[in-house]
Amino acid sequence: MRTEYVLFDVVYEDGSQRSNRKVDASLLGGLDGDEPARTAIMDQDREISQKSGMPPLAIKSIKRSGKK
């Protein structure tokens, strides 16, 4: 079985941006819409920060990549 992903652009509180962050499509939809993507990206950021020794940045906003 192939996992489908949705790409998101993330803007952090410090003004930095990361594009095309992958989130498992099975987490999205339903009553919460894209809100579970924020939690998934926060989990990814926490993992990255543990490996790098740098604290994770606070997320200001997320939106699907390619959407205005």
C-alpha positions, 0 to 999 in steps of 0.5 A, a space after each residue: 500500500 502506498 502512503 499519500 502525502 499532502 504538502 504544507 507551507 509553514 510560517 514560524 513566529 520568527 518569520 522564517 518559512 519552510 515549504 513542502 512539509 509532508 503530512 500523511 493524507 490519512 490524518 486530514 479531512 473530517 471535522 478537523 480539516 487540515 488542523 491535524 497537520 499542525 500537530 503532525 508538523 509540530 511532532 516533526 519539528 520536535 524530532 528535528 530539534 532533538 537531533 539538532 539540539 536546537 529548540 523547535 520554533 513556534 508555528 504561526 500559520 500553515 497552509 497547503 502548498 500551492 494555495 494562495 
